[in-house]
Amino acid sequence: MVHELRYQPFRGLYLTYQLFTTTLVRFPLWFLLSLPKSWRPRASWTLKRCLQVRLIRHLSGINDKVGPPSGGTNHLAIHDGPGVKALWINPVPELIYGELLEWASTMGVEPIRIPGYWIDREGLDIPVGDPLQQGEKILYRIHGGGFVGLSAHPTDPSTGISRALMQFCAQFKRTFTIEYRLSKAAPYSASNPFPAALFDSLAGYNYLTNVMGINPSDIIVEGDSAGGNLALALVRYLVESQNNPENNLPAPPGGVILLSPWIDLSVSHETPGSSMLSFAGSDTLGTGLNGRKSYPKIAYLGALGNEAAESNRFISPASLHCEARFLGFPRTFINAGGAELLVDQIRTLRKKMAVDMGEGAGAGQVTYYEAPDGVHVYPAFDFHEPERSEAYTAIAEWVASV
């Protein structure tokens, strides 16, 4: 069971136990086990990186037991604070058509208003709603977290990705991100399954294009991990809707950046020798995404279940059993780590996209960048150098050409 120790006093007792055992037992043991280079998950890794990766994976496992802290940020309220630029984003039921409307009816999902947050490049203070400056592009980030965690709030650690992209990419002076609804399943009341987060992502894109009046070609959509799944689903909906003149949707964005996207919620890539089964010791991710009974999968898929995980192009475009096509998609930059659990499915996505889009630096093509020994979303970790800076440099060169 997930989050089985979320209540006090069991939560406090467990966290105290973990503090002492991790400090006094686990960390010294990890140190000893990582001393011989031949015992390290990757030969190129330093002793320090081995310990950092183990610690992050261990902390993730603890979170699976106790759940997030109470009173965290979510879609129900705007959380103000020093330097926080927030506003409510209105739902767009008038822009929801076809299959998406049918799936929403099946799942009991409706559009709602959600918080949106602006983050400026360090040293800048751009008023909300200001028009774009000369040569500027807007970064529209959709955060990860397995559809069940993390936040768009500027204080969330994952927003370091936005700040780094603005630091490396001259065209990005500000980032817009939305606090989309997180999915839940037992032991909680089931809520916000697919396509709730996709509805919210669409509302955020509509705010940028139809409310702020930003040309779609000046928007770059970025998604990391599960956020990469949502980014790709959003773009798919926009692209496919262009073929129906009755659908009054904005045009697709100028480009897409996917950092370690989780784009196969089936088990099609969980075969003997696959990265999902073999790389558990070399990634920050635990095994919580594996199998059909994975909590994030159950929460996000809801009543659509495993059949959707296998074949729905909005949910699992990289599934080996899904015939997803990518004709008409904007230029896309895909980044992956060669030591991460998801690398096999990301490579499958690259192949599928290249069939329809071509591969390289030209318009309408896919660019793939993989760090051989990188972990899941390694550009998010300051310790993962030089690979982190090399990835952002490659992204910056790509953005400059979009």
Phi, psi and omega in degrees: 000140179275144177055036183290344179250035184283342183262149173282148008271357186296324179300309181297319180296318181293317180295323177295317177300316181294323179300312183288315183290325179292318181289316189265337185241301188295312184299314176300323179293317177301321180300312181295318182290342181260356181298308178289127181301328181291344180265352182284149180303326178224132184298331182283345184287142173281166176302318181299317180294321178303315181292320181294317180295317178300317183295315180298317179296321179293317179296326177296320178295323177296317179300325178296335180275316189257343181079175181289158177296149180290153178078017180285172180287148178201186186282354186278341184208154171274129181255101181283170179172177180302123177077002181281126178247105188230157176201160176275136178254123183284148177290163182229066180300333181290349181255012183251121186226171166054226184303320183299320178293321179294315179297321180297320178296318178297322185270353183070034183255136177231154176292142176222169175278148184221159175285145171236148183230140173255137176233125181266155172300147181305130180094351180252156176217085185265123179302141178299130179094354178299140177294162180295145175274170181304124177077004183277145170236148179266131174267116176256103186262137175242112190288161177269200181122020176066023183069357186235358184211181182066180190207160175272352184300141183303340179274352180290135182304330183292344178291354172302333177296314178299315183295321179292319179297322178290328179291319185273331186256112184298333184285340181265114175252344180205154180239138171247137181214152184242148179271076183291159181291132176271143181278150177223153175214181179308137018274004176268170172291127181300133181201155172057046174286177171308136007255035183303309182295328178290320174303316182293321178296323177294320178298319178296319179292321177297322177300316181294318187273311187266338178263307178282340178078025179282133176297128180307329180294344179263010179249131172247120179270126177241136176222136178242136181057238178298331176296330175294323175300313181294321179299316181292322178294319177300311181296321178300315181298319179293317182294310184293331180286341179295339181280350181244106184296344180282344180270113187271057183261150176294162179291160177297162181289171180288336180191168181225135174243124180241117178255112180046054184294139174266099191233022169218102180268004175273191176250020185295336179258009179259071181241160180307130180087355180285162179297326180298331182256338187257341188256019181299331181275353184240016182230157175285335176290142171274198181264017183293347178266352185280150173081169181281344182260017176300131182302312179301323179293312181300316183294317184283321184284329179052224184290343179290329171063202188293332179298319177293324179297329181280321195229353182282121186290342176275347184248315184227065182296340179265359177303139180291351179250011181247130181265057180285137176244161186227028177295132177084001179289148177288170179305139187225134176250121179248128178241137180216160174253134182288353179251009185264157181300325188272002191297327180296315181290330178291322176295325176296317178302315180304315181296317181296317181293321182296329179300318183267334188250342190081171182225137180143213187252358185278177180295143177068028183236166180253135176246130183243134181223119182233130172269119188309321183245026181279148177269183181298126182048050183299335176296348179281347187252120180299331183285346187272059178255149008273359186301322181301305182295325179296321179294314180295326177295317178296320178296318180299318178296321179293315180301320181296337182263353182283000000 
